[in-house]
């Protein structure tokens, strides 16, 4: 298979899964994402060079195509140019992931990342095998300070039609993003929040007579507690929910998590999946696409570039993850110290000698070099983690600790 045929093949895949895009938009998005894989960068100059030299095209023509993909309509040449509406891509993008997903359990994470003093990115990502695929995002100027409530609620609402109602979806967020309105919105969508909260709050167990400090539910390493009740004593903050409190040996502090699931149907170690979104941000920047080198200053143009980043990430993780799932566990060396570190940090993933990102890169490059069809991959998720045995806190101990 020639390189040109490979490009047409990938264009067909992009157009199939993002059917609302025009043919020119799908073609340029395919060029952007394929060029990023080849260049291992999302920089305009790097992608332009690799696309032009690989496919025998003029650099000036390729540069203009890629640049105008990110432009607003008024900045484009021609009479009938339209701007790409990024938010219209979120549902098709997540449906793309869902269509390749094996299973009916999905973990999403909410988090924010910054790019120096230029941008703040609010992102919702699908968590997968130690990394994350952005499926919805909002890019704001870093210097503009305001509450993010409207942005988070809109992103969650936009994504809801993409996931079948019969699927089990958990939504994870760190304590800096906890809010009662976020918890309730996730529940209304039919999903299950798993939100971390600060230890300074209070909680009243279902059969308890008084509120107790959250820190008393897992007061020392090796202790855990779970149960239904009411979080937070202030009337405007009260929330009926399940508390999962767990303090692992070797960790500096406990996890205090709120969810709507019954205690017997959830596990505090699921929260370990949240760390994978940080690996996704690392891939976007120095660990992969080198977004920190961009010269963009317009948030709307940066949001369109993130669509190419999301498609390229989806492609790499689907190819690399499918191959990773076939590696027998017996071939992974048992390095005791590393395994203890992984367990202590509860990253909920097995030790890998090669990341699925690097494995995906190698497989796609090998296909091009050997003139073979480009792999599309599938998503084969790992089982969600389960907690090791710890000493639970009994109701008698809790009562004694607060009297």
KOLKEKOL-517848 format. One line per field, with one value per residue (C-alpha): z, y, x negated. Coordinates in nm, 2 decimals, always signed. Layout:
<timis>
zz: (Z|...)
yy: (Y|...)
xx: (X|...)
</timis>
This chain:
<timis>
zz: (+0.00|-0.10|+0.13|-0.07|-0.04|+0.34|+0.36|+0.17|+0.40|+0.71|+0.56|+0.51|+0.87|+0.99|+0.76|+0.87|+1.24|+1.21|+0.95|+1.02|+0.88|+0.52|+0.29|+0.30|+0.68|+0.72|+0.47|+0.65|+0.99|+0.86|+0.73|+1.07|+1.27|+1.04|+1.02|+1.40|+1.43|+1.17|+1.32|+1.69|+1.72|+1.67|+1.57|+1.24|+1.09|+1.19|+1.06|+0.74|+0.67|+0.73|+0.52|+0.23|+0.21|+0.27|+0.01|-0.24|-0.19|-0.18|+0.17|+0.12|+0.01|+0.30|+0.56|+0.43|+0.45|+0.80|+0.92|+0.78|+0.96|+1.29|+1.15|+1.20|+0.88|+0.84|+0.84|+0.56|+0.19|-0.05|-0.06|+0.09|+0.38|+0.72|+1.05|+1.22|+1.53|+1.78|+2.01|+1.73|+1.73|+2.09|+2.06|+1.73|+1.89|+2.20|+1.98|+1.79|+2.11|+2.22|+1.88|+1.93|+2.30|+2.42|+2.73|+2.88|+3.16|+3.10|+3.32|+3.25|+3.42|+3.46|+3.51|+3.41|+3.27|+3.18|+2.91|+3.07|+3.10|+2.78|+2.82|+3.07|+2.93|+3.09|+2.96|+2.99|+2.89|+2.85|+3.07|+2.91|+2.99|+3.17|+2.95|+2.84|+2.53|+2.53|+2.41|+2.52|+2.61|+2.66|+2.62|+2.80|+2.83|+3.14|+3.25|+3.27|+3.61|+3.66|+3.79|+3.55|+3.65|+3.32|+3.11|+3.30|+3.29|+2.92|+2.84|+3.04|+2.88|+2.53|+2.59|+2.73|+2.39|+2.30|+2.56|+2.57|+2.87|+2.97|+3.02|+3.36|+3.36|+3.65|+3.64|+3.85|+3.96|+4.22|+4.53|+4.36|+4.13|+4.39|+4.40|+4.49|+4.16|+3.97|+4.17|+4.10|+3.73|+3.69|+3.86|+3.65|+3.34|+3.46|+3.54|+3.87|+4.03|+4.22|+4.35|+4.60|+4.89|+5.15|+5.49|+5.66|+5.58|+5.78|+5.73|+5.92|+5.87|+5.78|+6.14|+6.31|+6.53|+6.46|+6.19|+6.23|+6.06|+5.75|+5.88|+6.15|+5.90|+5.80|+6.07|+6.01|+5.73|+5.67|+5.77|+5.56|+5.59|+5.35|+5.40|+5.31|+5.49|+5.45|+5.36|+5.50|+5.79|+5.62|+5.49|+5.15|+5.10|+5.23|+5.01|+5.05|+4.92|+4.99|+5.15|+5.06|+5.30|+5.25|+5.37|+5.21|+5.38|+5.25|+5.14|+5.30|+5.34|+5.28|+4.99|+5.09|+4.80|+4.75|+4.51|+4.45|+4.42|+4.72|+4.92|+4.81|+4.44|+4.43|+4.53|+4.65|+4.43|+4.12|+4.20|+4.10|+3.74|+3.77|+3.75|+3.39|+3.27|+3.39|+3.16|+2.89|+2.95|+2.95|+2.61|+2.48|+2.59|+2.64|+2.65|+2.30|+2.09|+2.21|+2.24|+2.48|+2.18|+2.00|+1.92|+1.92|+2.14|+2.02|+2.24|+1.96|+1.72|+1.99|+2.05|+1.68|+1.70|+2.00|+1.78|+1.57|+1.90|+2.02|+1.69|+1.68|+2.05|+1.99|+1.70|+1.88|+2.19|+2.00|+1.81|+2.09|+2.35|+2.13|+2.09|+2.46|+2.56|+2.38|+2.58|+2.83|+3.19|+3.24|+3.00|+3.22|+3.46|+3.83|+3.96|+4.33|+4.42|+4.11|+4.18|+4.54|+4.42|+4.17|+4.44|+4.69|+4.43|+4.32|+3.96|+3.88|+3.60|+3.54|+3.48|+3.12|+2.96|+2.67|+2.69|+2.46|+2.31|+2.20|+2.09|+1.88|+1.71|+1.63|+1.47|+1.26|+1.14|+1.06|+0.85|+0.65|+0.60|+0.49|+0.27|+0.47|+0.55|+0.85|+1.17|+1.33|+1.66|+1.92|+2.29|+2.52|+2.87|+3.17|+3.46|+3.71|+4.02|+4.35|+4.69|+4.89|+5.23|+5.49|+5.84|+5.83|+6.08|+6.27|+6.38|+6.75|+6.68|+6.50|+6.79|+7.04|+6.83|+6.83|+7.19)
yy: (+0.00|+0.34|+0.64|+0.81|+0.52|+0.52|+0.88|+0.81|+0.52|+0.74|+1.01|+0.76|+0.65|+1.02|+1.10|+0.79|+0.87|+1.25|+1.26|+1.62|+1.75|+1.86|+1.67|+1.94|+1.95|+1.57|+1.56|+1.83|+1.68|+1.35|+1.52|+1.70|+1.38|+1.16|+1.43|+1.46|+1.08|+1.10|+1.42|+1.33|+1.69|+1.92|+2.21|+2.36|+2.37|+2.01|+1.87|+2.07|+1.94|+1.58|+1.58|+1.77|+1.55|+1.22|+1.28|+1.49|+1.81|+2.18|+2.30|+2.63|+2.46|+2.22|+2.49|+2.70|+2.41|+2.32|+2.68|+2.75|+2.45|+2.64|+2.98|+3.15|+3.20|+3.57|+3.49|+3.23|+3.30|+3.25|+3.33|+3.03|+2.94|+2.83|+2.78|+2.45|+2.44|+2.23|+2.16|+1.98|+1.73|+1.62|+1.37|+1.21|+1.18|+1.00|+0.78|+0.69|+0.57|+0.39|+0.21|+0.06|-0.01|-0.36|-0.37|-0.15|+0.02|+0.36|+0.59|+0.97|+1.23|+1.60|+1.81|+2.14|+2.21|+2.53|+2.64|+2.90|+3.23|+3.18|+2.92|+2.72|+2.40|+2.24|+1.88|+1.57|+1.25|+0.88|+0.69|+0.40|+0.18|+0.44|+0.73|+0.95|+1.05|+1.40|+1.40|+1.74|+2.06|+2.43|+2.66|+2.99|+3.28|+3.21|+3.57|+3.57|+3.46|+3.34|+3.04|+2.74|+2.61|+2.70|+2.54|+2.21|+2.18|+2.25|+2.00|+1.72|+1.80|+1.79|+1.44|+1.27|+1.15|+0.97|+0.70|+0.43|+0.45|+0.09|+0.16|+0.21|+0.54|+0.68|+1.04|+1.12|+1.46|+1.58|+1.77|+2.11|+2.06|+1.92|+2.10|+1.99|+2.11|+1.90|+1.59|+1.64|+1.71|+1.39|+1.19|+1.36|+1.24|+0.88|+0.85|+0.80|+1.07|+0.97|+1.30|+1.35|+1.60|+1.77|+1.62|+1.94|+1.86|+1.66|+1.35|+1.20|+0.82|+0.71|+0.58|+0.84|+1.11|+1.37|+1.50|+1.39|+1.52|+1.33|+1.26|+1.04|+0.78|+0.68|+0.82|+0.62|+0.43|+0.09|+0.20|+0.23|+0.30|+0.31|+0.39|+0.60|+0.93|+1.30|+1.50|+1.85|+2.01|+2.35|+2.34|+2.49|+2.23|+1.91|+1.61|+1.26|+1.03|+0.74|+0.81|+0.60|+0.67|+0.48|+0.54|+0.31|+0.21|+0.43|+0.72|+1.07|+1.11|+0.93|+0.93|+1.07|+1.01|+1.09|+0.89|+0.80|+0.43|+0.20|+0.10|-0.26|-0.16|+0.06|+0.06|+0.35|+0.22|+0.31|+0.67|+0.55|+0.57|+0.95|+0.98|+0.87|+1.21|+1.36|+1.12|+1.24|+1.60|+1.49|+1.33|+1.65|+1.85|+1.74|+1.36|+1.36|+1.63|+1.92|+2.16|+2.38|+2.50|+2.65|+3.01|+3.04|+3.30|+3.27|+3.02|+2.94|+2.84|+2.64|+2.45|+2.35|+2.23|+2.02|+1.83|+1.71|+1.63|+1.43|+1.23|+1.15|+1.04|+0.83|+0.66|+0.59|+0.46|+0.23|+0.07|+0.06|-0.05|-0.34|-0.47|-0.42|-0.63|-0.93|-0.93|-1.22|-1.11|-1.38|-1.19|-0.88|-0.89|-0.88|-0.60|-0.59|-0.24|-0.09|-0.30|-0.18|+0.18|+0.13|-0.03|+0.25|+0.52|+0.31|+0.39|+0.09|-0.04|-0.32|-0.25|-0.18|-0.19|+0.01|+0.25|+0.20|+0.54|+0.43|+0.09|+0.26|+0.49|+0.19|-0.01|+0.28|+0.37|+0.00|-0.01|+0.29|+0.17|-0.18|-0.04|-0.22|-0.10|+0.13|-0.02|+0.12|-0.06|-0.13|-0.03|-0.32|-0.18|-0.33|-0.44|-0.17|-0.21|-0.37|-0.27|-0.49|-0.59|-0.32|-0.28|-0.13|+0.13|+0.00|+0.22|+0.17|+0.30|+0.60|+0.68|+0.65|+0.87|+1.16|+1.15)
xx: (+0.00|-0.14|-0.16|+0.11|+0.34|+0.28|+0.38|+0.70|+0.77|+0.73|+0.94|+1.22|+1.20|+1.21|+1.50|+1.70|+1.67|+1.71|+1.98|+2.09|+1.76|+1.73|+1.51|+1.23|+1.25|+1.23|+0.94|+0.74|+0.81|+0.68|+0.37|+0.32|+0.35|+0.15|-0.12|-0.13|-0.19|-0.47|-0.63|-0.55|-0.46|-0.16|-0.37|-0.26|-0.61|-0.69|-0.37|-0.39|-0.75|-0.67|-0.34|-0.50|-0.81|-0.63|-0.35|-0.54|-0.34|-0.44|-0.52|-0.34|-0.02|-0.03|-0.10|+0.19|+0.43|+0.33|+0.33|+0.67|+0.82|+0.77|+0.89|+1.22|+1.42|+1.33|+0.96|+0.98|+0.93|+1.22|+1.59|+1.76|+1.53|+1.68|+1.52|+1.51|+1.74|+1.54|+1.83|+2.01|+1.73|+1.76|+2.05|+1.91|+1.57|+1.70|+1.92|+1.61|+1.45|+1.76|+1.79|+1.44|+1.49|+1.50|+1.73|+1.99|+1.79|+1.64|+1.44|+1.43|+1.22|+1.25|+0.94|+0.78|+0.44|+0.25|+0.01|-0.21|-0.03|+0.17|+0.43|+0.64|+0.78|+1.09|+1.10|+1.31|+1.12|+1.18|+0.94|+0.77|+0.47|+0.26|+0.35|+0.65|+0.83|+0.98|+1.34|+1.45|+1.27|+1.29|+0.98|+0.99|+0.74|+0.52|+0.54|+0.92|+1.04|+1.40|+1.59|+1.59|+1.93|+2.10|+1.82|+1.82|+2.20|+2.21|+1.93|+2.11|+2.44|+2.30|+2.14|+2.45|+2.60|+2.28|+2.30|+2.57|+2.80|+2.73|+2.35|+2.19|+2.00|+1.80|+1.69|+1.38|+1.25|+0.99|+1.08|+1.01|+1.31|+1.56|+1.90|+2.25|+2.38|+2.12|+2.22|+2.59|+2.54|+2.35|+2.62|+2.89|+2.71|+2.74|+2.37|+2.19|+1.97|+1.66|+1.53|+1.26|+1.32|+1.10|+1.06|+1.19|+1.55|+1.80|+2.02|+2.31|+2.36|+2.71|+2.77|+2.56|+2.69|+2.42|+2.18|+1.82|+1.51|+1.42|+1.07|+1.21|+1.34|+0.98|+0.77|+0.45|+0.28|+0.44|+0.79|+1.10|+1.47|+1.77|+2.13|+2.43|+2.51|+2.51|+2.20|+2.13|+2.32|+2.40|+2.75|+2.66|+2.39|+2.56|+2.55|+2.70|+2.44|+2.20|+1.86|+1.56|+1.27|+0.94|+0.59|+0.33|+0.01|-0.28|-0.05|-0.06|+0.31|+0.64|+0.87|+1.22|+1.46|+1.82|+2.04|+2.41|+2.34|+2.42|+2.11|+2.12|+2.13|+1.81|+1.45|+1.23|+0.95|+1.14|+1.02|+0.67|+0.78|+0.80|+0.42|+0.44|+0.57|+0.25|+0.06|+0.29|+0.19|-0.17|-0.12|+0.03|-0.28|-0.64|-0.56|-0.42|-0.26|-0.48|-0.19|-0.39|-0.59|-0.28|-0.28|+0.10|+0.26|+0.62|+0.82|+1.07|+0.79|+0.62|+0.94|+0.95|+0.59|+0.70|+0.94|+0.64|+0.46|+0.77|+0.80|+0.43|+0.44|+0.74|+0.57|+0.24|+0.41|+0.65|+0.36|+0.11|+0.37|+0.51|+0.15|+0.08|+0.38|+0.23|-0.09|-0.08|-0.12|-0.39|-0.62|-0.62|-0.91|-0.83|-1.03|-0.93|-1.03|-0.85|-0.54|-0.53|-0.55|-0.27|-0.05|-0.13|-0.03|+0.27|+0.24|+0.45|+0.24|-0.01|-0.38|-0.47|-0.81|-0.67|-0.38|-0.08|-0.16|-0.50|-0.37|-0.11|-0.37|-0.59|-0.30|-0.17|-0.52|-0.60|-0.28|-0.38|-0.74|-0.62|-0.34|-0.07|+0.28|+0.28|+0.41|+0.73|+0.72|+0.98|+1.02|+0.97|+0.99|+0.83|+1.05|+1.12|+0.90|+1.01|+0.89|+0.64|+0.75|+0.74|+0.88|+1.23|+1.35|+1.65|+1.93|+1.83|+1.48|+1.62|+1.85|+1.57|+1.34|+1.59|+1.71)
</timis>
